[in-house]
Amino acid sequence: MIKKATLLISLFIPLALSFAQSAPKGARLANSIAAIAEEKIITVEEVRRELQPFLPQIQADSKGDPMKFRQLIEEMETDIIQNLTDNVLIVKQFYEDKGQIPASFVDNEIEETIITKFEGKRSLYLDYLKSIGKTPDEHRMMIKEEIIVNYMRSKMRKSASVVSPVRIEKFYDEYKQEFFQEEAIHLRLIRLTKLADESDDVLKQTADEIYEKLELGFAFDELASKYSNDAKAKKGGDWGWVTKGSLIEELSTPAFAMTEGDYSEPITIKNNLFILYCEEHRPEGYMPLPDVREDIEDILISQMAREAEAKFLERLRRDGYVRRFN
């Protein structure tokens, strides 16, 4: 195998170099070689196909700046080539570990692709393969390798799925400031807006009617759904958790004077009248560890998974053969 790889490399590297040297500066030929990983040649055309879905976002991010656009394109090309070469090394490791993928897995994936992407029509699928210069057998191999890569990456993530309580507590203590919360209330409100042909008395009469029903024990959310003129009326006037700074002073002062279950006197601001309700109150302070334990665990698992994957890929890159061009 080593002799075969060496022979292939000795044949392909001069060819790749000739492509790279003959291409105009800043340009790549569609059939030139972007990289060689082990015995696999990765062409610029493959990189372009992978790049295509990202072009609209890159165009938006560049904001019409040609230099920025070119920079983002080159960065994305670099990432894509890295990913493609890594995938080759991952597949190689899978076979070295004596891994096996049942043929039925590949069959099912191809059938799913035909159904979801080609309206279930095999003729459209075959036309697509022809357009990208792939035979059904070559595409089958691509699908098989994608399954292998997904399996191996998933295996790496699962290897980092257990976080010790000590590490969670250490993270909490180290980043405790991130878990500080301002004082806040879970606010519901009813907003009445005076129409052009209405008098102040009509608005006050509606407010008195609402207030009387609140005194009789009617649910605030039901009254908000019926009477409120704001965007949250259908949600029972629910504005969620709000801090003092998120409200104007005319509303924040009475809102934060309430305790849980209180509702305010009608508050008039220009042509609007508000009735506030405090569903819950949360004092300022650090969120307790039990409330954020799961969030911290998720953060650490993601961090550990990235570290495990980085170490795994670093070893594969060190032990494998990769040559990039341009």
Secondary structure as UniProt FT lines:
FT   HELIX           2..22
FT   TURN            25..26
FT   TURN            30..31
FT   STRAND          33..37
FT   TURN            38..39
FT   STRAND          40..43
FT   HELIX           44..51
FT   HELIX           52..54
FT   HELIX           55..62
FT   TURN            63..64
FT   HELIX           66..96
FT   TURN            97..98
FT   HELIX           103..117
FT   TURN            119..120
FT   HELIX           122..131
FT   TURN            132..133
FT   HELIX           136..158
FT   TURN            159..160
FT   HELIX           165..174
FT   HELIX           176..179
FT   STRAND          180..181
FT   STRAND          184..193
FT   TURN            196..197
FT   HELIX           200..215
FT   TURN            216..217
FT   HELIX           220..227
FT   TURN            231..232
FT   HELIX           233..235
FT   TURN            236..237
FT   STRAND          238..243
FT   HELIX           244..246
FT   HELIX           249..255
FT   TURN            256..257
FT   TURN            260..261
FT   STRAND          267..269
FT   TURN            270..271
FT   STRAND          272..282
FT   STRAND          285..286
FT   HELIX           289..319
FT   STRAND          322..324
//
